[in-house]
Amino acid sequence: MSEENFKEKRKAPRFKADGKVGLVFEDGDTAIKGQLVDISRIGVFVMVNQPLESWAYKMCRMEITTRVNDEELLFKGRSVIVRIAAKGVGMYINEIDEEFRLNFVKFMGYVQVPENAV
């Protein structure tokens, strides 16, 4: 699938984003660290070292640490990997844990500007 075709299938606008991502699969056996590349209201794309085909459609806990101005923001939740790419994984956000929802809203307000559109 070409990159252009992939972009056309997005259901929500994406915005460039930067942050550290930790993923732990629900089986508890695998922990992965990655770099946040972009985010939308329904998903994220994370650059990881070696995505494996076996990761597709796996549920995981995610933890994202990022910054808005000088403030560090943390948000945690559940996601499922829906796309494997050479550079990383695309994940659908199932839920943001209640205590971190305000941080997610604050971060989305910060990145959703025209110059960050992907």
N, C-alpha and C positions, 0 to 999 in steps of 0.2 A: 504494500500500500504506500503510495507516495505521500510525502509530507503535506502536500496541498489537499489531498483527499482526506487525510487525517484531520486537518483543521476544519474542514467543512462539516464533520460529524460532531463537533463540539456542541453541547446543549446550552452552555453558558459562556459568556465572554471570559477570556483568560487575561491575567495580568502578571507581568514579571514580578517576581518576589525573590527574596533572599532569606535564608535561614537554615538552621540545622534540623535534621529530621532523624528521629529514632523510630524504628518499627520493630515490633515484637509480634510474631505470628501467634495466633490463638492456641496453637499446639504447644507454645511456650519453649520450643526447642531452638528457635532461630531468632537472633537479634541482628538488626542491620542498621547501619548509619548511612545517611545520605545528605544531599544538599537540595534544598527547595529551589525549584526553577521557576514555576509559575503556579498560580492559584486561581480558582474561581469559587463561586458560592457553593458549588457541588463537588469540586475535586481539586486534586493537586498533581503536579508532575514532579517527581523526585529523581535526581541523578544519583545512581548507585554504582559501585565498582563493577559488579558482575551479576546482572539480572539473570535469573534462571527461569526457563519455561515452566518449571514446576510451581512457580510463584503465582501463576495466573489464577484468579478467582479465589485467592486465599484471603481470609479475614485476618486483620491485624489491629493491634493497638498502635496508634501513632502519637508521637510527641513532637511538636514543632516549637522551636525556640527562634525568635526573630526580634527585630528592633523596629520601633517607631520613634523617630527622632532619637532621643537619648534613653528611651525607656525600653527595657527588655520585656518582651511579651512571651508567655508560654501558653500554648493550648494543646489539649489532649483530647483524644476521641477514638472512635472506631472507624476503620475504613476497609475497603476491599480493593485488591489490585485488579484492575480491569484491562490494562494494556501493558505489554512487555515491549520495550524498545532497546536498541543497542545501547542507548545512553542512560536508560533508567526505566522507571515504572510510572504508569498513570494510575491514580487511585481515586475511587469514588468515596466521598466522605459520607459515612452512614450517620454519624452523630458526633457532636462536640460535647464533651462532658460539661454538665451544667455549670460547674464552678469556673470554667474557662471560656464560656460563651461570650462574655463581654470583651475579653481579649481578642477573640476571633472577629467580632464585629468591629472593634477598633482597628485591627490590622486590615480588614477588608476595606474600611473607609479610607485608610491611608494609601493602599495600593491601587484603588479603583479610580485612577486618573488617566486621561487620554494618552499621556506620554508613556504609560506602563502597559498599554494594550498590546497583546501578542497577536 
